Amino acid sequence: QVQLMEFGGESVQAGGSLRLSCVTSGYTDTSYSRDCVGWFRQAPGKEREAVAAIGSGGTKSYTDYVKGRFTISRDNDKKTLYLEMNNLKPEDSAMYYCQASANVVSFPVVEGAQCHGYERTYWGEGTLVTVSS
């Protein structure tokens, strides 16, 4: 069973930086590299929203709110996903979740900061980012 665990969330001042990591387990040697993976976030009282995604071929997509400030990357050898966050703003405060999308069922696309065309998704339990002004 695939499991995801996020690390790196903490409290920072506006303008600061953080690097989130999503460590996975349960993947075979090559299966992680075939999955599309991404980050979502959910602030108190708001719906969960997509932040960034990266496909198996390295295609990336970001929500407009974070373009130019956040960078998503993956290390297939370590089966780990990263989110580098710079110039953080108070509105970036949220619980950040990583997601893995597996088993392609249609033409896979990375669009709108999300992975499309996959049958199954896995979620981590989140890491909290708090940005103070």
C-alpha positions as CSV (number, residue, x, y, z in Angstrom):
1,Q,0.0,0.0,0.0
2,V,1.4,3.4,-1.0
3,Q,1.8,5.9,1.8
4,L,2.8,9.5,1.6
5,M,4.1,11.7,4.5
6,E,4.8,15.4,4.3
7,F,7.6,17.2,6.1
8,G,8.8,20.8,6.4
9,G,5.9,22.9,7.4
10,E,6.5,25.5,10.1
11,S,5.8,29.1,11.1
12,V,7.7,31.7,9.1
13,Q,7.6,35.5,8.6
14,A,6.2,36.9,5.4
15,G,8.9,37.0,2.7
16,G,10.5,33.9,4.1
17,S,11.1,30.5,2.4
18,L,10.3,26.9,3.2
19,R,10.9,23.6,1.5
20,L,8.3,20.9,1.9
21,S,9.1,17.2,1.3
22,C,6.7,14.4,0.6
23,V,8.3,11.0,1.4
24,T,6.6,7.9,0.0
25,S,6.6,4.3,0.8
26,G,5.1,1.2,-0.7
27,Y,6.3,1.9,-4.2
28,T,8.2,-0.6,-6.3
29,D,11.6,0.5,-7.7
30,T,10.0,2.1,-10.8
31,S,6.4,2.6,-10.1
32,Y,6.8,6.0,-8.5
33,S,8.4,7.4,-11.6
34,R,5.3,6.6,-13.6
35,D,2.9,8.4,-11.2
36,C,1.9,12.1,-11.4
37,V,2.4,13.9,-8.1
38,G,1.4,17.2,-6.7
39,W,0.7,19.5,-3.8
40,F,-2.6,20.8,-2.5
41,R,-3.4,23.1,0.3
42,Q,-6.4,23.9,2.6
43,A,-6.7,27.0,4.7
44,P,-9.2,27.1,7.6
45,G,-12.7,27.6,6.4
46,K,-11.7,27.1,2.8
47,E,-11.8,24.3,0.3
48,R,-8.8,22.3,-0.6
49,E,-7.1,23.8,-3.7
50,A,-4.4,22.6,-6.1
51,V,-1.0,24.3,-5.8
52,A,1.3,22.5,-8.2
53,A,1.8,19.2,-10.0
54,I,4.5,17.4,-11.9
55,G,4.0,14.6,-14.3
56,S,6.0,11.5,-14.9
57,G,7.8,13.2,-17.8
58,G,8.6,16.3,-15.7
59,T,5.8,18.5,-17.0
60,K,4.9,21.1,-14.3
61,S,1.8,23.1,-13.7
62,Y,1.2,25.8,-11.0
63,T,-1.8,27.7,-9.8
64,D,-1.5,31.4,-10.7
65,Y,-1.3,32.3,-7.0
66,V,2.1,30.7,-6.6
67,K,3.7,31.1,-10.1
68,G,7.1,32.6,-9.8
69,R,7.3,31.9,-6.1
70,F,7.0,28.1,-5.7
71,T,8.9,25.4,-7.5
72,I,7.8,21.8,-7.6
73,S,10.3,19.0,-8.2
74,R,10.7,15.3,-7.7
75,D,13.5,12.8,-7.1
76,N,12.4,9.5,-8.5
77,D,15.4,7.7,-7.0
78,K,14.4,8.8,-3.6
79,K,10.7,8.5,-4.4
80,T,10.2,12.0,-2.9
81,L,8.4,15.1,-4.0
82,Y,9.4,18.6,-3.0
83,L,7.9,22.1,-3.0
84,E,10.2,25.0,-2.7
85,M,8.3,28.1,-1.5
86,N,9.8,31.5,-1.6
87,N,8.5,35.0,-0.8
88,L,5.8,33.5,1.3
89,K,2.7,35.5,2.0
90,P,0.2,35.3,4.9
91,E,-2.4,34.0,2.4
92,D,-0.1,31.0,1.8
93,S,-0.9,29.8,5.3
94,A,-2.6,26.4,5.1
95,M,-2.2,22.7,5.6
96,Y,-0.3,21.4,2.6
97,Y,-1.0,17.9,1.3
98,C,0.9,15.9,-1.2
99,Q,-1.0,13.7,-3.7
100,A,0.1,10.9,-5.9
101,S,-2.0,9.9,-9.0
102,A,-1.6,6.3,-10.2
103,N,-2.8,4.0,-12.9
104,V,-3.4,5.9,-16.2
105,V,-6.9,5.3,-17.6
106,S,-6.9,8.0,-20.3
107,F,-4.4,10.4,-21.8
108,P,-2.5,11.8,-18.8
109,V,-2.3,15.5,-18.6
110,V,-0.8,17.9,-16.1
111,E,-3.0,21.0,-16.2
112,G,-4.4,23.5,-13.7
113,A,-1.9,22.4,-11.1
114,Q,-3.4,18.9,-11.1
115,C,-2.9,15.5,-12.6
116,H,-5.6,14.3,-15.0
117,G,-6.3,10.9,-16.5
118,Y,-5.4,8.6,-13.6
119,E,-7.6,6.1,-11.8
120,R,-6.3,6.2,-8.2
121,T,-5.0,8.9,-5.9
122,Y,-3.1,8.7,-2.6
123,W,-2.9,11.4,0.0
124,G,-0.6,12.3,2.8
125,E,-1.9,13.7,6.1
126,G,-0.5,17.2,5.6
127,T,2.0,19.6,7.1
128,L,1.1,23.0,8.4
129,V,2.5,26.2,7.0
130,T,1.9,29.4,8.9
131,V,3.1,32.7,7.5
132,S,2.9,35.8,9.7
133,S,3.0,39.4,8.6
